[in-house]
């Protein structure tokens, strides 16, 4: 099952440390088969608001994503970003090709039926 590292970055500043981080990050991803799917372009917001930029990295699984984040190579460069850019980073397990949102709805409906109707 694929897993993703999703970062929402705000207050981005161009700083020499950030440039060094960008020059170094791919080498930290490579041993864990990580790759960028989205890397910071402005997004077209069609609902709500989303200040900042987004980064999405893909890994073969959650264990590899966790191993990358905890790796000495990534920990060595992490402050280059976090000292200059505010943001959040989440590691998220993806869904497989057979994912069925209607099945999820059936599970939620069954749970709601057991405990009464969902709250408005």
Rosetta silent file (secondary structure, phi, psi, omega in degrees, C-alpha in Angstrom):
SEQUENCE: XXXXXXXXXXXXXXXXXXXXXXXXXXXXXXXXXXXXXXXXXXXXXXXXXXXXXXXXXXXXXXXXXXXXXXXXXXXXXXXXXXXXXXXXXXXXXXXXXXXXXXXXXXXXXXXXXXXXXXXX
SCORE:     score description
SCORE:     0.000 S_00000001
   1 L     0.000  127.211  178.654    0.000    0.000    0.000 S_00000001
   2 L   -66.692  157.577  174.760    1.557    3.365   -0.900 S_00000001
   3 E  -134.527  159.293 -174.100    2.085    5.981    1.769 S_00000001
   4 E  -132.730  146.519  167.859    2.537    9.706    1.506 S_00000001
   5 E  -105.410  115.774 -178.064    4.321   12.492    3.269 S_00000001
   6 E  -112.469  122.257  178.288    2.103   15.560    3.000 S_00000001
   7 E  -117.454  133.368  171.768    3.493   18.938    4.001 S_00000001
   8 E  -111.690  111.785 -173.907    1.546   22.188    4.174 S_00000001
   9 E  -108.114  135.092 -178.664    4.117   24.982    4.283 S_00000001
  10 E  -131.042  156.832  176.890    3.351   28.568    5.237 S_00000001
  11 L    62.542   38.379 -176.525    5.391   31.722    5.601 S_00000001
  12 L   -64.452  132.899  176.502    7.932   30.525    3.112 S_00000001
  13 L  -127.544  137.642  174.709   11.156   32.500    2.976 S_00000001
  14 L   -80.658  111.562 -178.165   13.959   32.131    0.517 S_00000001
  15 L  -133.701  152.022 -179.413   16.971   31.570    2.730 S_00000001
  16 H   -58.848  -33.514  176.731   20.305   29.922    1.960 S_00000001
  17 H   -63.517  -40.185  179.628   19.432   27.127    4.412 S_00000001
  18 H   -65.201  -40.038  177.437   16.220   26.409    2.495 S_00000001
  19 H   -62.669  -42.920  177.414   18.165   26.261   -0.763 S_00000001
  20 H   -62.757  -40.494  176.439   20.608   23.802    0.835 S_00000001
  21 H   -57.871  -48.669 -179.742   17.645   21.729    2.060 S_00000001
  22 H   -62.589  -36.240  178.407   16.218   21.593   -1.465 S_00000001
  23 H   -69.669  -23.927 -172.534   19.606   20.585   -2.857 S_00000001
  24 H  -103.207  -21.314 -167.740   19.908   17.775   -0.298 S_00000001
  25 H   -65.548  -37.920 -177.179   16.434   16.301    0.186 S_00000001
  26 H   -59.767  -37.576  178.868   16.266   13.946   -2.803 S_00000001
  27 H   -63.730  -26.234  176.828   19.339   12.078   -1.566 S_00000001
  28 H   -79.401  -27.339  179.561   17.485   11.419    1.713 S_00000001
  29 H   -78.331  -36.916 -172.633   14.430   10.070   -0.137 S_00000001
  30 H   -51.885  -46.693 -178.750   16.287    7.756   -2.532 S_00000001
  31 L   -64.473  -15.128 -178.412   17.208    4.974   -0.033 S_00000001
  32 L  -109.981   13.522 -179.470   13.528    4.700    0.920 S_00000001
  33 L    57.073   34.333  177.801   12.199    4.741   -2.670 S_00000001
  34 L   -88.155  148.710  178.726   10.589    8.120   -1.982 S_00000001
  35 E  -148.708  152.038  176.693    9.684   10.526   -4.744 S_00000001
  36 E   -79.087  135.145  174.083    8.002   13.884   -5.065 S_00000001
  37 E  -105.750  -41.516  174.733    4.482   13.898   -6.486 S_00000001
  38 E  -132.467  136.829  179.325    3.798   17.596   -5.740 S_00000001
  39 E  -139.910   72.758  165.229    6.524   20.043   -4.785 S_00000001
  40 L    80.197    3.282  177.007    5.280   23.457   -3.848 S_00000001
  41 L   -68.992  156.141  176.078    3.647   25.122   -6.833 S_00000001
  42 L   -60.141  144.534  179.986    0.687   27.329   -6.012 S_00000001
  43 L  -100.298  151.506  172.292   -2.571   25.402   -5.991 S_00000001
  44 L   -86.237  106.533 -178.273   -5.827   26.393   -7.616 S_00000001
  45 L   -83.912  116.349 -178.573   -8.144   26.620   -4.620 S_00000001
  46 L  -105.476  -13.068  174.346  -11.676   25.790   -5.764 S_00000001
  47 L  -145.736  134.075  177.190  -13.279   25.464   -2.302 S_00000001
  48 L    72.876 -157.329  179.623  -12.285   27.195    0.922 S_00000001
  49 L  -127.995  147.632  177.803   -8.907   28.763    1.519 S_00000001
  50 L  -147.861   81.969  177.551   -5.456   27.229    1.477 S_00000001
  51 L   -70.699  152.136  177.698   -2.630   29.668    2.186 S_00000001
  52 L    94.909 -164.685 -179.635    0.891   28.436    1.613 S_00000001
  53 E  -128.981  164.645 -176.645    2.189   25.662   -0.563 S_00000001
  54 E  -122.608  147.123  175.509    1.951   21.883   -0.530 S_00000001
  55 E  -131.362  133.372  177.857    4.472   19.117   -0.938 S_00000001
  56 E  -129.820  121.767  176.775    3.505   15.483   -1.467 S_00000001
  57 E  -113.799  143.890 -179.528    6.047   12.660   -1.398 S_00000001
  58 E  -113.178  141.241  177.547    5.190    9.049   -2.164 S_00000001
  59 E  -130.908  159.100  178.928    6.735    5.948   -0.581 S_00000001
  60 L   -64.592  -21.393  179.234    6.111    2.227   -1.155 S_00000001
  61 L  -170.452  169.777 -176.908    4.587    1.953    2.327 S_00000001
  62 H   -64.950  -35.555  179.059    4.156    3.634    5.693 S_00000001
  63 H   -61.208  -41.301  178.520    7.148    1.835    7.212 S_00000001
  64 H   -68.413  -38.489  177.749    9.426    3.329    4.562 S_00000001
  65 H   -62.481  -44.669  178.142    7.937    6.801    5.042 S_00000001
  66 H   -63.844  -42.042  179.622    8.539    6.571    8.794 S_00000001
  67 H   -63.004  -40.741  176.559   12.053    5.252    8.251 S_00000001
  68 H   -60.177  -50.060 -176.037   12.843    8.166    5.912 S_00000001
  69 H   -61.617  -35.458  179.969   11.550   10.748    8.399 S_00000001
  70 H   -88.849   -1.637 -175.556   13.577    9.215   11.217 S_00000001
  71 L   -67.168  146.368  176.822   16.698    8.616    9.150 S_00000001
  72 H   -57.166  -36.205 -178.965   19.945   10.310   10.211 S_00000001
  73 H   -64.214  -43.830  179.717   20.296   11.796    6.721 S_00000001
  74 H   -73.128  -41.322  179.537   16.912   13.540    6.851 S_00000001
  75 H   -59.533  -31.269 -179.349   17.236   14.562   10.501 S_00000001
  76 H   -67.998  -26.278 -178.723   20.554   16.207    9.594 S_00000001
  77 H  -107.339   -9.564 -173.259   18.873   18.586    7.122 S_00000001
  78 H   -54.232  -45.105 -177.549   15.440   19.012    8.718 S_00000001
  79 H   -63.531  -22.512  177.244   16.280   22.192   10.633 S_00000001
  80 H   -59.883  -31.901  176.467   17.342   23.844    7.363 S_00000001
  81 H   -89.921  -50.954 -171.859   13.641   23.939    6.517 S_00000001
  82 H   -67.372  -23.984  176.408   11.972   24.153    9.917 S_00000001
  83 L   -71.379  -16.028 -172.279   14.102   27.096   11.081 S_00000001
  84 L  -128.547  -13.075 -178.743   12.776   29.183    8.176 S_00000001
  85 L  -133.592  122.780  175.191    9.410   27.796    7.051 S_00000001
  86 E   -77.303  143.707  177.816    6.414   27.149    9.281 S_00000001
  87 E   179.726  178.619  178.367    4.432   24.087    8.355 S_00000001
  88 E  -125.376  144.204  176.343    2.880   20.739    9.116 S_00000001
  89 E  -130.800  127.408  179.124    4.016   17.320    7.914 S_00000001
  90 E  -121.074  142.264  170.062    1.802   14.245    7.977 S_00000001
  91 E  -105.292  125.349 -170.466    2.614   10.662    7.075 S_00000001
  92 E  -133.391  131.177  174.775   -0.496    9.039    5.620 S_00000001
  93 E   -78.171  134.399  179.655   -1.192    5.535    4.385 S_00000001
  94 L   -81.686 -175.147  176.540   -2.807    5.536    0.963 S_00000001
  95 L  -111.755  155.117 -179.791   -5.586    3.353   -0.373 S_00000001
  96 L   -80.996  174.032 -177.973   -5.246    0.497   -2.801 S_00000001
  97 L   -65.981  -17.419 -179.991   -6.583    0.351   -6.355 S_00000001
  98 L   -97.500   13.878  179.729   -9.663   -1.519   -5.145 S_00000001
  99 L   -58.442  132.233 -178.518  -10.678    1.207   -2.659 S_00000001
 100 L  -126.178  105.574 -179.782  -14.454    1.643   -2.652 S_00000001
 101 H   -62.320  -27.276  178.094  -15.802    4.799   -0.959 S_00000001
 102 H   -66.317  -33.287  176.512  -19.298    3.284   -1.031 S_00000001
 103 H   -65.751  -40.861  176.182  -18.023    0.457    1.198 S_00000001
 104 H   -61.132  -41.508  178.185  -16.752    3.056    3.665 S_00000001
 105 H   -62.624  -40.342  178.766  -20.195    4.697    3.545 S_00000001
 106 H   -62.732  -41.139  177.469  -21.861    1.339    4.301 S_00000001
 107 H   -63.022  -45.682  179.135  -19.606    0.893    7.341 S_00000001
 108 H   -64.202  -39.586  179.423  -20.381    4.409    8.575 S_00000001
 109 H   -64.832  -41.515  178.794  -24.097    3.891    7.969 S_00000001
 110 H   -64.399  -41.474  177.489  -24.032    0.632    9.959 S_00000001
 111 H   -64.775  -41.143  179.379  -22.186    2.343   12.807 S_00000001
 112 H   -64.840  -38.880  179.517  -24.653    5.251   12.771 S_00000001
 113 H   -65.626  -34.768  179.881  -27.580    2.802   12.834 S_00000001
 114 H   -72.716  -27.299 -177.300  -26.143    1.054   15.872 S_00000001
 115 H  -116.441   13.216 -178.076  -25.734    4.278   17.793 S_00000001
 116 L    96.807  177.080 -178.257  -28.584    6.325   16.339 S_00000001
 117 L   -68.439  150.947  178.774  -28.591    8.885   13.564 S_00000001
 118 L   -65.155  148.003  178.331  -25.449   10.963   12.998 S_00000001
 119 L   -69.337  145.437 -179.841  -25.368   14.365   14.645 S_00000001
 120 L   -68.245    0.000    0.000  -26.033   17.313   12.348 S_00000001
